[in-house]
Amino acid sequence: MSNILIIGDKIIDEYVEVIPKKISAEVPILVSDILERTIKPGGADNVRALFEQLGHRAHLVSGYNVEEIAPELKKPHLKHRTYPRKIRYMCDGYQMARYDENEEISSACECEYGKLLAQKDAADGQLVWDTIVVADYAKGSVRTPTIQSIVKHQNSRFVYVHTKRDPTEWLQARPTPPPIMFCNEEEYARYLDVYDHFELVVRTHGEAGAQIVRYGDSQEFVPAVAARVISTNGAGDSLMAGFIHEHISGKSPTRSLVTGVVAASITISRPYCGYIDGIEELNEQTRIHTDQRSSPEPV
């Protein structure tokens, strides 16, 4: 079990379950009755929830809530503490529509992360956080001062970064240890010249699977696990959480990626993101997928 500090954009995921009733007489749209509203952690908060399901101590700092972990960093002048919200309208588990609110977190939430990253356990004097995960959804929590503080003050064994922004700052900052980067195909193509200079990148390929890339050299590819797709929401978060869960325990990047791909397959078969169903199912499904990958092809 690791102590994982997650720095990134908290997003509120609201799911509204509806039942279709009729076609509107005003305009040709569906009229539905609302059955239930459910609030789930989203964005970096979903990453936190996933790590907790996998048995780790995970804490999220997302601008406003920094004082929950480090009271001395409290910012009393922050009056408007609204996080981005995604509202999804669901029918029988499938998404019908989505509306987004408060697309950015106020710039006032920038804070000094140095003291937070340097926290030590009162009992043994060891650093509290052995793993740093940055989940940057380009909503405002991760900015240049944030990256500078992480690079300057963190002394963790592992640093993992997923950013939807230009990763150049992470490359130029040269943190130690070098961060393992996560990105999808679109993000990799957009910033190809940057990602090709990182020591290790985990690049996802949507429904095809995911791949390890070292200094621009594409290496081991892990195909996706066959699953009934209900929603791809949160698949990337689950893949990252599954990978990190194995990697911080000493597994190789390829072996870790297998677990990440399995975690993503479990998530996409559920109507809501953030479900891996615990460590037991993940271990069992990973074992099955590993056995299948190592079995010889039929003649």
KEFILUM-848752 format. One record per residue (C-alpha): residue number from 1; residue in one letter; x, y, z. Coordinates in Angstrom, 2 decimals. Layout:
+------+--------+---------+---------+---------+
! ronu ! drenza !      xx !      yy !      zz !
+------+--------+---------+---------+---------+
!  NUM !      A !       X !       Y !       Z !
...
+------+--------+---------+---------+---------+
This chain:
+------+--------+---------+---------+---------+
! ronu ! drenza !      xx !      yy !      zz !
+------+--------+---------+---------+---------+
!    1 !      M !    0.00 !    0.00 !    0.00 !
!    2 !      S !    1.36 !    3.42 !   -0.98 !
!    3 !      N !    0.66 !    6.97 !    0.10 !
!    4 !      I !   -0.31 !    8.68 !   -3.13 !
!    5 !      L !   -0.70 !   12.43 !   -3.51 !
!    6 !      I !   -2.78 !   13.42 !   -6.52 !
!    7 !      I !   -2.50 !   16.98 !   -7.82 !
!    8 !      G !   -5.01 !   17.96 !  -10.46 !
!    9 !      D !   -8.45 !   19.05 !  -11.50 !
!   10 !      K !  -11.35 !   17.84 !   -9.44 !
!   11 !      I !  -14.49 !   17.49 !  -11.56 !
!   12 !      I !  -17.98 !   16.70 !  -10.32 !
!   13 !      D !  -19.69 !   14.03 !  -12.39 !
!   14 !      E !  -23.48 !   14.11 !  -12.13 !
!   15 !      Y !  -25.52 !   11.32 !  -13.67 !
!   16 !      V !  -29.22 !   11.89 !  -14.27 !
!   17 !      E !  -31.11 !    8.68 !  -14.95 !
!   18 !      V !  -34.18 !    9.33 !  -17.12 !
!   19 !      I !  -36.97 !    7.34 !  -18.70 !
!   20 !      P !  -38.27 !    8.43 !  -22.14 !
!   21 !      K !  -41.90 !    9.48 !  -22.13 !
!   22 !      K !  -42.83 !   11.03 !  -25.47 !
!   23 !      I !  -41.79 !   13.29 !  -28.34 !
!   24 !      S !  -42.28 !   16.96 !  -27.58 !
!   25 !      A !  -45.11 !   18.76 !  -29.37 !
!   26 !      E !  -43.01 !   21.94 !  -29.45 !
!   27 !      V !  -39.89 !   20.63 !  -31.18 !
!   28 !      P !  -38.93 !   17.11 !  -32.29 !
!   29 !      I !  -37.03 !   16.15 !  -29.17 !
!   30 !      L !  -37.44 !   13.44 !  -26.56 !
!   31 !      V !  -39.30 !   14.30 !  -23.35 !
!   32 !      S !  -38.19 !   12.24 !  -20.36 !
!   33 !      D !  -38.94 !   11.89 !  -16.67 !
!   34 !      I !  -36.06 !   12.11 !  -14.20 !
!   35 !      L !  -35.77 !    8.98 !  -12.07 !
!   36 !      E !  -32.59 !    9.58 !  -10.09 !
!   37 !      R !  -29.60 !   11.89 !   -9.74 !
!   38 !      T !  -26.23 !   10.46 !   -8.74 !
!   39 !      I !  -23.04 !   12.38 !   -7.92 !
!   40 !      K !  -19.72 !   10.65 !   -8.62 !
!   41 !      P !  -16.11 !   11.80 !   -8.34 !
!   42 !      G !  -14.72 !   12.95 !  -11.67 !
!   43 !      G !  -11.41 !   14.06 !  -13.11 !
!   44 !      A !   -8.57 !   13.86 !  -10.61 !
!   45 !      D !  -11.07 !   12.96 !   -7.88 !
!   46 !      N !  -11.99 !    9.86 !   -9.89 !
!   47 !      V !   -8.30 !    8.94 !   -9.99 !
!   48 !      R !   -8.22 !    9.26 !   -6.19 !
!   49 !      A !  -11.26 !    7.00 !   -5.84 !
!   50 !      L !   -9.70 !    4.38 !   -8.10 !
!   51 !      F !   -6.53 !    4.23 !   -6.02 !
!   52 !      E !   -8.59 !    3.83 !   -2.86 !
!   53 !      Q !  -10.42 !    0.90 !   -4.47 !
!   54 !      L !   -7.03 !   -0.66 !   -5.12 !
!   55 !      G !   -6.07 !   -0.41 !   -1.46 !
!   56 !      H !   -3.85 !    2.68 !   -1.42 !
!   57 !      R !   -4.00 !    5.79 !    0.73 !
!   58 !      A !   -4.82 !    8.44 !   -1.83 !
!   59 !      H !   -5.28 !   12.15 !   -1.23 !
!   60 !      L !   -6.28 !   14.78 !   -3.75 !
!   61 !      V !   -5.27 !   18.42 !   -3.77 !
!   62 !      S !   -7.21 !   20.42 !   -6.30 !
!   63 !      G !   -6.77 !   24.09 !   -5.53 !
!   64 !      Y !   -9.55 !   24.79 !   -3.08 !
!   65 !      N !   -9.19 !   21.71 !   -0.91 !
!   66 !      V !   -5.48 !   22.08 !   -0.18 !
!   67 !      E !   -6.22 !   23.10 !    3.42 !
!   68 !      E !   -7.87 !   19.72 !    4.05 !
!   69 !      I !   -4.40 !   18.15 !    3.88 !
!   70 !      A !   -2.25 !   21.08 !    4.97 !
!   71 !      P !   -4.23 !   23.55 !    7.15 !
!   72 !      E !   -1.34 !   26.03 !    7.17 !
!   73 !      L !   -1.91 !   26.56 !    3.44 !
!   74 !      K !   -5.53 !   27.64 !    3.87 !
!   75 !      K !   -6.57 !   30.49 !    1.64 !
!   76 !      P !   -9.38 !   32.34 !    3.47 !
!   77 !      H !   -9.99 !   34.75 !    0.57 !
!   78 !      L !  -11.30 !   31.95 !   -1.64 !
!   79 !      K !  -15.05 !   32.50 !   -1.48 !
!   80 !      H !  -16.29 !   30.89 !   -4.67 !
!   81 !      R !  -15.34 !   27.23 !   -4.51 !
!   82 !      T !  -17.07 !   25.81 !   -7.54 !
!   83 !      Y !  -15.54 !   22.90 !   -9.41 !
!   84 !      P !  -16.21 !   21.99 !  -13.03 !
!   85 !      R !  -19.30 !   19.83 !  -13.34 !
!   86 !      K !  -20.29 !   17.41 !  -16.08 !
!   87 !      I !  -23.97 !   16.45 !  -16.16 !
!   88 !      R !  -24.75 !   13.28 !  -18.10 !
!   89 !      Y !  -28.29 !   12.18 !  -18.90 !
!   90 !      M !  -28.52 !    8.40 !  -18.89 !
!   91 !      C !  -31.13 !    5.89 !  -20.04 !
!   92 !      D !  -30.71 !    2.19 !  -19.20 !
!   93 !      G !  -27.05 !    2.85 !  -18.48 !
!   94 !      Y !  -26.32 !    4.58 !  -21.79 !
!   95 !      Q !  -25.51 !    8.25 !  -22.16 !
!   96 !      M !  -28.03 !   10.38 !  -24.09 !
!   97 !      A !  -26.65 !   13.89 !  -23.57 !
!   98 !      R !  -24.02 !   15.82 !  -21.62 !
!   99 !      Y !  -23.85 !   19.38 !  -20.33 !
!  100 !      D !  -20.74 !   21.04 !  -18.86 !
!  101 !      E !  -20.64 !   23.80 !  -16.24 !
!  102 !      N !  -17.81 !   25.95 !  -14.82 !
!  103 !      E !  -15.20 !   24.87 !  -17.30 !
!  104 !      E !  -12.27 !   26.29 !  -15.33 !
!  105 !      I !  -11.18 !   26.47 !  -11.71 !
!  106 !      S !  -10.42 !   30.04 !  -10.63 !
!  107 !      S !   -6.78 !   31.10 !  -10.88 !
!  108 !      A !   -7.08 !   32.20 !   -7.25 !
!  109 !      C !   -6.69 !   28.55 !   -6.23 !
!  110 !      E !   -2.96 !   28.52 !   -7.01 !
!  111 !      C !   -1.11 !   27.74 !   -3.81 !
!  112 !      E !    2.33 !   26.89 !   -2.52 !
!  113 !      Y !    2.80 !   23.13 !   -2.81 !
!  114 !      G !    6.29 !   23.06 !   -1.32 !
!  115 !      K !    5.20 !   22.50 !    2.29 !
!  116 !      L !    2.63 !   19.95 !    1.18 !
!  117 !      L !    5.14 !   17.91 !   -0.81 !
!  118 !      A !    7.70 !   18.07 !    1.98 !
!  119 !      Q !    5.33 !   16.78 !    4.69 !
!  120 !      K !    6.89 !   14.13 !    6.93 !
!  121 !      D !    5.32 !   11.52 !    9.14 !
!  122 !      A !    5.46 !   12.53 !   12.80 !
!  123 !      A !    6.26 !    8.97 !   13.90 !
!  124 !      D !    9.21 !    8.01 !   11.69 !
!  125 !      G !   10.20 !   11.26 !   10.00 !
!  126 !      Q !    9.76 !    9.77 !    6.55 !
!  127 !      L !    8.12 !   11.69 !    3.72 !
!  128 !      V !    4.37 !   11.18 !    3.74 !
!  129 !      W !    4.01 !   10.85 !   -0.02 !
!  130 !      D !    5.97 !    8.11 !   -1.82 !
!  131 !      T !    4.09 !    8.60 !   -5.10 !
!  132 !      I !    3.00 !   11.77 !   -6.90 !
!  133 !      V !    0.30 !   11.60 !   -9.58 !
!  134 !      V !   -0.56 !   14.68 !  -11.64 !
!  135 !      A !   -3.96 !   14.54 !  -13.35 !
!  136 !      D !   -4.14 !   17.73 !  -15.40 !
!  137 !      Y !   -7.40 !   18.11 !  -17.33 !
!  138 !      A !   -6.56 !   21.70 !  -18.30 !
!  139 !      K !   -9.14 !   23.14 !  -15.89 !
!  140 !      G !   -6.77 !   25.40 !  -13.97 !
!  141 !      S !   -5.43 !   23.48 !  -10.96 !
!  142 !      V !   -2.06 !   22.66 !  -12.55 !
!  143 !      R !   -0.12 !   25.72 !  -13.69 !
!  144 !      T !    3.52 !   26.68 !  -14.13 !
!  145 !      P !    4.05 !   27.44 !  -10.39 !
!  146 !      T !    2.52 !   24.03 !   -9.58 !
!  147 !      I !    4.97 !   22.22 !  -11.84 !
!  148 !      Q !    7.89 !   24.23 !  -10.46 !
!  149 !      S !    6.93 !   23.35 !   -6.88 !
!  150 !      I !    6.61 !   19.66 !   -7.71 !
!  151 !      V !   10.00 !   19.59 !   -9.40 !
!  152 !      K !   11.70 !   21.57 !   -6.62 !
!  153 !      H !   10.22 !   19.97 !   -3.52 !
!  154 !      Q !    9.09 !   16.43 !   -4.25 !
!  155 !      N !   11.32 !   13.54 !   -3.17 !
!  156 !      S !    8.98 !   10.70 !   -4.02 !
!  157 !      R !   10.03 !    7.42 !   -5.59 !
!  158 !      F !    7.61 !    7.82 !   -8.48 !
!  159 !      V !    6.07 !   10.67 !  -10.45 !
!  160 !      Y !    3.31 !   10.04 !  -13.00 !
!  161 !      V !    1.79 !   12.74 !  -15.19 !
!  162 !      H !   -1.24 !   12.89 !  -17.44 !
!  163 !      T !   -1.80 !   16.32 !  -18.95 !
!  164 !      K !   -4.12 !   17.52 !  -21.67 !
!  165 !      R !   -1.89 !   20.55 !  -22.16 !
!  166 !      D !    1.47 !   20.97 !  -23.84 !
!  167 !      P !    3.92 !   18.77 !  -21.83 !
!  168 !      T !    6.95 !   20.93 !  -22.71 !
!  169 !      E !    7.18 !   22.36 !  -19.18 !
!  170 !      W !    7.58 !   18.87 !  -17.75 !
!  171 !      L !   10.35 !   18.10 !  -20.24 !
!  172 !      Q !   12.20 !   21.34 !  -19.57 !
!  173 !      A !   11.85 !   21.08 !  -15.78 !
!  174 !      R !   13.73 !   17.73 !  -15.74 !
!  175 !      P !   12.24 !   16.41 !  -12.48 !
!  176 !      T !   13.97 !   13.58 !  -10.63 !
!  177 !      P !   12.91 !   10.86 !  -10.98 !
!  178 !      P !   11.83 !   11.43 !  -14.61 !
!  179 !      P !    8.03 !   11.35 !  -14.80 !
!  180 !      I !    6.20 !    8.58 !  -16.60 !
!  181 !      M !    3.83 !   10.33 !  -18.97 !
!  182 !      F !    0.32 !    9.25 !  -20.05 !
!  183 !      C !   -1.45 !   10.45 !  -23.18 !
!  184 !      N !   -3.90 !    9.33 !  -25.83 !
!  185 !      E !   -3.30 !    9.14 !  -29.58 !
!  186 !      E !   -4.54 !   12.66 !  -30.25 !
!  187 !      E !   -2.42 !   14.21 !  -27.50 !
!  188 !      Y !    0.66 !   12.28 !  -28.62 !
!  189 !      A !    0.23 !   13.36 !  -32.23 !
!  190 !      R !   -0.31 !   17.00 !  -31.25 !
!  191 !      Y !    2.88 !   17.15 !  -29.14 !
!  192 !      L !    4.90 !   14.49 !  -30.92 !
!  193 !      D !    8.18 !   16.41 !  -30.82 !
!  194 !      V !    7.89 !   16.73 !  -27.06 !
!  195 !      Y !    6.68 !   13.27 !  -26.07 !
!  196 !      D !    9.43 !   11.65 !  -28.15 !
!  197 !      H !   11.99 !   13.05 !  -25.69 !
!  198 !      F !   10.51 !   11.45 !  -22.55 !
!  199 !      E !   12.07 !    8.33 !  -21.13 !
!  200 !      L !    8.77 !    6.47 !  -20.90 !
!  201 !      V !    5.32 !    7.31 !  -22.23 !
!  202 !      V !    2.15 !    5.23 !  -21.94 !
!  203 !      R !    0.13 !    5.96 !  -25.07 !
!  204 !      T !   -3.45 !    4.75 !  -25.28 !
!  205 !      H !   -5.05 !    3.71 !  -28.57 !
!  206 !      G !   -8.72 !    3.79 !  -27.65 !
!  207 !      E !  -10.53 !    0.54 !  -28.33 !
!  208 !      A !   -7.35 !   -1.03 !  -29.77 !
!  209 !      G !   -5.30 !   -1.04 !  -26.55 !
!  210 !      A !   -2.21 !    0.80 !  -25.29 !
!  211 !      Q !    1.51 !    0.97 !  -25.90 !
!  212 !      I !    4.81 !    1.68 !  -24.17 !
!  213 !      V !    6.95 !    4.33 !  -25.91 !
!  214 !      R !   10.59 !    5.00 !  -24.94 !
!  215 !      Y !   12.23 !    8.11 !  -26.34 !
!  216 !      G !    9.95 !    7.97 !  -29.37 !
!  217 !      D !   10.53 !    4.25 !  -29.99 !
!  218 !      S !    7.21 !    2.40 !  -29.89 !
!  219 !      Q !    7.68 !   -0.86 !  -28.05 !
!  220 !      E !    5.38 !   -3.37 !  -26.38 !
!  221 !      F !    1.74 !   -3.09 !  -27.44 !
!  222 !      V !   -1.00 !   -4.51 !  -25.21 !
!  223 !      P !   -4.30 !   -5.11 !  -27.02 !
!  224 !      A !   -7.57 !   -4.17 !  -25.38 !
!  225 !      V !   -9.60 !   -6.77 !  -23.55 !
!  226 !      A !  -12.88 !   -7.69 !  -25.19 !
!  227 !      A !  -15.72 !   -6.11 !  -23.21 !
!  228 !      R !  -19.31 !   -4.98 !  -23.69 !
!  229 !      V !  -18.93 !   -1.22 !  -23.99 !
!  230 !      I !  -21.50 !    0.80 !  -22.08 !
!  231 !      S !  -19.48 !    3.97 !  -21.52 !
!  232 !      T !  -15.86 !    4.88 !  -22.20 !
!  233 !      N !  -16.01 !    7.62 !  -19.56 !
!  234 !      G !  -13.09 !    7.20 !  -17.18 !
!  235 !      A !  -11.34 !    4.45 !  -19.16 !
!  236 !      G !   -8.11 !    6.44 !  -19.36 !
!  237 !      D !   -8.19 !    7.14 !  -15.61 !
!  238 !      S !   -8.64 !    3.43 !  -14.87 !
!  239 !      L !   -5.81 !    2.46 !  -17.20 !
!  240 !      M !   -3.50 !    4.93 !  -15.47 !
!  241 !      A !   -4.53 !    3.78 !  -11.99 !
!  242 !      G !   -4.09 !    0.10 !  -12.90 !
!  243 !      F !   -0.66 !    0.77 !  -14.41 !
!  244 !      I !    0.55 !    2.80 !  -11.44 !
!  245 !      H !   -0.82 !    0.27 !   -8.95 !
!  246 !      E !    1.40 !   -2.42 !  -10.44 !
!  247 !      H !    4.41 !   -0.25 !  -11.28 !
!  248 !      I !    4.92 !    1.12 !   -7.77 !
!  249 !      S !    4.95 !   -2.48 !   -6.50 !
!  250 !      G !    7.93 !   -3.29 !   -8.73 !
!  251 !      K !    6.26 !   -4.70 !  -11.84 !
!  252 !      S !    7.73 !   -3.99 !  -15.28 !
!  253 !      P !    6.11 !   -1.31 !  -17.46 !
!  254 !      T !    4.71 !   -3.97 !  -19.80 !
!  255 !      R !    3.25 !   -6.05 !  -16.97 !
!  256 !      S !    1.85 !   -2.89 !  -15.43 !
!  257 !      L !    0.26 !   -1.91 !  -18.73 !
!  258 !      V !   -1.55 !   -5.26 !  -18.92 !
!  259 !      T !   -3.21 !   -4.49 !  -15.59 !
!  260 !      G !   -4.02 !   -0.98 !  -16.79 !
!  261 !      V !   -5.70 !   -2.29 !  -19.93 !
!  262 !      V !   -7.70 !   -4.78 !  -17.87 !
!  263 !      A !   -8.79 !   -2.01 !  -15.47 !
!  264 !      A !  -10.00 !    0.06 !  -18.42 !
!  265 !      S !  -11.99 !   -2.89 !  -19.78 !
!  266 !      I !  -13.77 !   -3.28 !  -16.45 !
!  267 !      T !  -14.64 !    0.41 !  -16.35 !
!  268 !      I !  -16.10 !    0.64 !  -19.87 !
!  269 !      S !  -18.50 !   -2.19 !  -19.08 !
!  270 !      R !  -20.09 !   -0.07 !  -16.30 !
!  271 !      P !  -22.44 !    2.90 !  -16.73 !
!  272 !      Y !  -20.38 !    5.13 !  -14.42 !
!  273 !      C !  -16.66 !    5.83 !  -14.36 !
!  274 !      G !  -14.59 !    4.99 !  -11.31 !
!  275 !      Y !  -15.44 !    1.32 !  -10.99 !
!  276 !      I !  -12.76 !   -1.37 !  -10.93 !
!  277 !      D !  -14.72 !   -3.55 !   -8.46 !
!  278 !      G !  -11.76 !   -3.86 !   -6.15 !
!  279 !      I !   -8.39 !   -5.51 !   -6.21 !
!  280 !      E !   -9.69 !   -9.10 !   -6.32 !
!  281 !      E !  -11.47 !   -8.78 !   -9.66 !
!  282 !      L !   -8.61 !   -6.76 !  -11.13 !
!  283 !      N !   -6.06 !   -9.41 !  -10.13 !
!  284 !      E !   -8.19 !  -12.23 !  -11.48 !
!  285 !      Q !   -8.93 !  -10.54 !  -14.79 !
!  286 !      T !   -5.26 !   -9.58 !  -15.16 !
!  287 !      R !   -4.21 !  -13.19 !  -14.56 !
!  288 !      I !   -6.63 !  -14.40 !  -17.22 !
!  289 !      H !   -5.49 !  -11.80 !  -19.74 !
!  290 !      T !   -1.81 !  -12.54 !  -19.00 !
!  291 !      D !   -2.38 !  -16.28 !  -19.52 !
!  292 !      Q !   -4.12 !  -15.59 !  -22.82 !
!  293 !      R !   -1.25 !  -13.37 !  -24.01 !
!  294 !      S !    1.34 !  -16.03 !  -23.11 !
!  295 !      S !   -0.58 !  -18.97 !  -24.67 !
!  296 !      P !    0.80 !  -20.15 !  -28.01 !
!  297 !      E !   -1.24 !  -19.40 !  -31.09 !
!  298 !      P !   -3.25 !  -22.38 !  -32.38 !
!  299 !      V !   -1.68 !  -24.16 !  -35.34 !
+------+--------+---------+---------+---------+
